[in-house]
Structures are given as C-alpha cells and as structure tokens.
Amino acid sequence: MEKQVQDLTLEEKKQVAKDVILGEDGQPLSKKALKKLEKEREKEQKRIEREARETEEKAKREASEVDYSEGRYGVLPLNRSTSRENRTYTDIKDISAAKDGQKVLVRARVYTSRLQGNKMCFFSLRQQYNTIQALVVVDKDTISKPMVKWCGSIGLESIVMVEGTVQKSPEVIKSATVQDAEIHVSNVYVVSPVKKHLPFLVEDADRSEEQIRESEENAKEGDSKFVRVLLDTRLDNRVLDLRTPTNQAIFDIQSGICDAFREHLLANSFNEIHTPKMTGASSEGGANVFKISYFKGAGYLSQSPQLYKQMLIAADRERVFEVGPVFRAEESNTYRHMTEFTGLDLEMAFYEHYHEVVEFLENLFLHIFKTLKEKYSSQIALIRNMYSSEDFVLPVGSERVRFHFKEAVQLLREAGYRKQLTPGQEPPKDEEFRYCEDPEFEDFSTPEERVLGAIVREKYNTDFYVIDKYPSSARPFYTMPDPEDPRYSNSYDFFMKGQEIMSGAQRIHDPELLTERMKSLGIAPDAGLQAYIDSFALGCPPHAGGGIGLERVLMFFLNLPNIRLASAFPRDPKRLLP
C-alpha cells in the first residue's frame, strides 16, 4: 500500500488524503468506526428527506384548503380620502358587559397579541389608556386557520380596524381596563402597519420601577425579567413613549391645568394676550438669555412676557394672561430645570394693596387643584400605578397658609437650618445645606425649600402655601420694595410640596423709582428697556402678577421624578431633538 501511494502523482496523493476520515485523535478511523459513521449519515439524510416531504405535504394541504375567511382580514390600502362610508365606530371606554351581544366596530392599536395553537389568537387593543381583550377563534364558517395565523403576525403598535361582537366575560380580565367584556372578532384589517423595529415595547415602558425591581428580585435562574426603559431611551423615541397609558393620562392632566387656568381667569374678566417671543432686551435684566441673529442686528428669545404684560396694564387692559413658551439659557441639568417651558402668566391692576392679587392667585390655584381632583381622578389613579404618590393636601375650607419670609426663616431655624456661616468657616461635611452666609436675607436653597415643605405639611396639614415679602436682593429690578422695610419687597412665591411653582410681585409702576432701582442694580435703561419705562410715564395703575411653570405644577402634583416627563418634547442644555 505504501508503495502504491508512493507511485501516485501529487494530485492523486491529495485526493487520497482528502478521502481519509480522521478521528478525534487525528488518526484515520477504523473500519468499524467508518461503518458506524456511515449509518449515522444515512439516518440524518433520511430525517432531512422526511422533514422536507412533510413540509411539502403541509404546503400542498394548505394550498388546497379553501380560505373561507377571505375578505375578512388583510391590509387596507392607504387612506387617501377617496370615499366616506359614514360607519359608526365605538370607543373602547364605552364597551362593557351591558353591550353583551352587540356588534361593534373599533379602531385601535395592537397593544399585545398571543397565538394559542393554530386556532385562537388573543389581542389586547388599546386606545390611549383604555384597553380591551379581543379573540379571533377558528370556526367552521367564518374564521379560518389562515386568518388566525395572519392575526398572530400583525406587528405590535399597528393600527387595526376590528369588527366583532361584544360578549360578557366569564371572569374578570385583570389585564385590561374593560374587565367584564371582550370582543369576539369577525373581521380585522390593518389600517396602518408598523414598518420599523420597535426600540422598546409600550407595555415595558408602562411598568413602574417597583414592578421591575420585584421582577429582578424574584426571578429564578433562566427566567425572563421585566425590561427597564431608561429616560434617554424614552426621550429619543418620544412618540412611542407618549403612547403609554401613563403618559396619555399625564398629558390629559396637563391639558386640564391649562383649561382650569383659563376657565378661572376668563370668569374673572381677564383677557388672553399674545406677546412677542423675540425681543430687543432681556426682560429679567440678566445674562440667562438666548441671543439670536436678527437681520443685521441681535435679539433675544423671551425669558417671559413680563415687560409686555405690564405695558398692556399701562394700556388699560386691566387684567391679562398668556399661555406660551418661556426660554432660559441656564446651563442647568437638574431634574427640575429645562431651557424651554410653558409659562402660565398673568398680570392685574389692583385698587389698594397687592394682597388683593395674592388672594386672587390663591383662589386660582385652589380652583386648579380641585378641578384636577374632581375631573381627572381616574387619570391620577392610573399614574399612581407608575409613579406612587400621596394625595395632594389642600387647606381646609377658606383657610390660607401664608408666611412672611422672616417667619419661614424662623421655621427653618427651629428645625436646625439657617445657621450662620462665619467668614473662613467650613461647614460640617454633609451638612452644608444647613448653613448660609446671610441667614436673614439669603434666598432659600432647594434643600431648604423641601425641608420647609415637610415642616408646613406637618404643622399646617397642607401641601400648598405662600411665602410673602422676599428680600429685595433676591428679586428682579421691577419689584416694588416694601415701604416699611426696603430690605424686603412686595413679592411672593407659591409652593407645592416644598417646591416653588410661581414667583410674583407688585411691580414698580413709577418711571423715576424704576430707573433708580435699575441704576442701583447696575442695569442700564437701554433702547430695549426704554419703551417699557416710558409706558409708566404715561400713567399706569398699581399692578401685580406672576408666572407659573406649567410643567412644574404637573410634575409636583403627580410626583413625577423628572420634569422632562411633564413635557411632550423637553428641551434642556443637552437636548434639542426630537
């Protein structure tokens, strides 16, 4: 044999080497091992051929079957408004066991779906935060296996049109908001399919942190765990994130805040105004403005409608309000700051004392809070499943909780805060927030405001209160000084749970006093501010007002962990898209 191999050509030697089968030890297999290997190969080949025959036979059977559901399912052509059938559609929220036996036509998104064998498909259909279970079940006449199979292939979040019959559920359906009824589907059509991969499931994005942690803690090895959808992922894919039932409820309430704000003001003779958002001067006299190119000159994005509100008071509008964007060029990346937010601003003339305005504002907020509790209780309950919170506590009856700034300072001192920090002194580690350089007149820090909120709730049983007479040094140039002690001012902040939601004051309406105040603060009455000052030289009634941050009210009322969750498309120093 060795001689025969030696006599072979190079190509023939390569072929022999190729035909030799080696074992795990690198040596040629024995005849016995080769015979065993051959049997295994024959067995595998027969398996492959058998599966191929079965697949072919199955395909032939399915092809020969008459799909008696044809026309009852499929993808509808793109709606180009070519016709109008005037069909009656039913909202999920209006379906219950009381409609048992009634036929309905529903358009909704596929929230979840699950095939059970080849004869049944379960859907969870969603409209905003309302969901209902729907079943597609094979029968002899209308629902075929191909239809059920197709239903199971519909992508989640696709918009479908479903026709079916409402049936009372034999048991409570805990996974849906409609818990006593379900839809037995006869027809289903895709109106708008999902054409890209979903970055996350809406169902996952609507789970609370508590549910996720419980899943992580209780999961055994090999078990799947709930997915945590992070804030940046949500905001990068905001349209999908806004579809969660929780977000639908959040922005219902945001709309409700604006409605209640307008309702109360219009009922009290206020006029809605619309002021410029591009200005030639900073309304706050500071540096936190966005500078823009304005043809051959420069301009600014408005920090607030403050100057124009006051000019309209001078123009005899008496009571004005605006709902509009506010821009702040603050390099602040905290949980409660944004560079653009929605301001609910108002200004009103008063007769004798600015407390007329403070009292009106107190009643405005109470109206807003009571409206939310009465009209949006179901949305609030839904949001609490995601972001737990206690009831927002309001003063009882006609009681109002209002403090002078010095009284608030005293409450903090009694709790161990507002300690004097002497020059050169280093405060104890982790207690820096208990010390300040000017305990009497320094503005409150965020930690102090939170502590004060807890103190007020414990002592006065309210989450809503007002601090009056802020130090002049902590207020803008147009704030009226306190006539009895000019170190303080006729200004006020409104608070929710120890968080400031509105800042306001009586404004200086005398041009000489205003100019004097500006000079004392080093603010030059340039061309941009001169028209504002001149409006008071024409005569102006005493007036006061304030600016409310819509997203802050929403955030604190619902106990949201980040203000970006209170804005549909938030803007901060790191985010300009989407």
Steps between C-alpha positions, in 0.01 A plus 500: 500500500779737594671416168175570315465839665855587416433425131202745492523849355483806728133564408411138565671513842292808591180317406593199717573730793165672445310171501659381823269577800683584821377441850527731806857376556601613150545140376302334217177333621482121524269297275257457791492871575458578130203263480337664803556847354343392172187378678466829687532693175232287336270554799549879487438505125173308544390748770568795272311336214207414731470858631519634146215264393290604803557869429408449136187302590395765754545775244291300249226445758490869592501597133213262428296627798236761418558810716138568588613814690620669185392864504462504879862595565795668337682830458283789384626732226643833609221740599503781244149623589350355182170399660291536813273223626378678816535186712449515875812441709499408869754622755650236727409704808132465408506119483383293797300189581190714453566478123501120507397368158541832320713534188773766514754655267820607677821663377790456740865405535615146560641527852586130545418182308535128564434197280359196681570210268372553148135552592496806727663842522467740793536876451520782748369804315588849626358848457705745706476345850192285431554132415281202420561133426405372153489137380530354152382135516483244218151378409347306212353787306671839547836483681763282331840382622678723245313800643603414855860447390500836321357676807788363707746656258367858531774718644448654843398869488340454159165675461220255424130521428312224677141389453347260745245422765524606865474208738482510875818352643457191718768634734666833582760600239764658722734587215252743338317813608175344368488207741150361453480465122702401193464520124456182296646603167338431164709736285838664551693730269831678538449874445859606565774240553820553695779515244807511724642313795361626833782628727296381798153366574237746621401238757856503640510881510184504713635295789592662829846481652349295784367239256837477326692460827257235620552313172877519544489386861261209446630371168657157513795399286396492137181701561437809291484833684311819429690745282590841642454779241737782594415870478732578209361205303149631564586853392692384192187309394246737647210431262499133599549584868209746500267213405526336842175518698685686776623770262156533345364572848784742585430716199125488557573660835740753344218606270267511801731741684492741205123465466443574869745794486318656204156418640561682828664801341238546227228473765672788681520748209853416383602535135733253329800669336776398261835671547820489289744216557783688329605813685765768491571488875514251785180510705682395817804724453733201524732295285292180478356576158534336160651751263383474140603659172232743387578617148792743541459526875450277804196398701401264780255220558254617763568398860141585584219729383564716807572836337215467252249395766577817691489718188155361426388590853622853421291474182189446718453129437462471881516118523704290258638149470705296256585134446822478302865388477768637729873470426780488758864464394603333826764227488302301753465123463289435808182296527284815518649740243449535125618761251151534357177457689140616489417807704155576637538873555255757629499862606222710655443850624391533863337779698665526841744220588688231309353238734185536290701323230653246741153400615379469142798279415434278803143448380625434145727219616232351724264499202761320288576237765135431578418473130775240452378295795139509384538457121817292472479254788523194271810638324662582835436143622652360179813714533547388860543143377819623330604787730374447853389806695282610786194722463584866447381665822323838478406746773162431659210727406591867469827457690814627328859433606728798437828601667719808507850408380638556851238261643611231255860564606399447860332166418824385340709618794281307741568190288877551512548690173609855407804488724743790471812422296782727614774613258757224455284241674462159336158344569493139625514241222158402360338790685590787266131562425435585867732803484493830310689829504193720548229308690260794508499601135656226287252335265395146583697213348325200348576275803363770731181530296444125526556500875264795536237311300521205740478734802195679360322175420559367850401821681226631270384188312536646153723452195407845364618824656642847430812681620465878487745794531812355342825695542545770234844358423338178378258668260513657147543872449128568437391369845343755736699537826316459831415858610552411868830320455664533156726205578188295419266532203134466409568163343391142553560140398240223488600147599387141445652236727796725574567582135455847352243510218437872461689819568330838499490848643360849490682678219651846511266715291675836551769579236728694738498229768550234234799681350651552844459130579662398171799726558550361850526154345731612220237456225519762226162621364601430140280532192348158560375595846424867434162432341409294807601782737325764289170312516480582872569870431162501325330402824446142618285346776667299778520139396641160585512154353706189462636229277407135549707214359249258347737203500597561862138503615440175310820341631441581867127425496566150360832440677685439172872435557619729218353812340580363153220251554260796526596635157401333174829594333732640771791736441803512724870592450563161339181447302362678195346193331253356436 
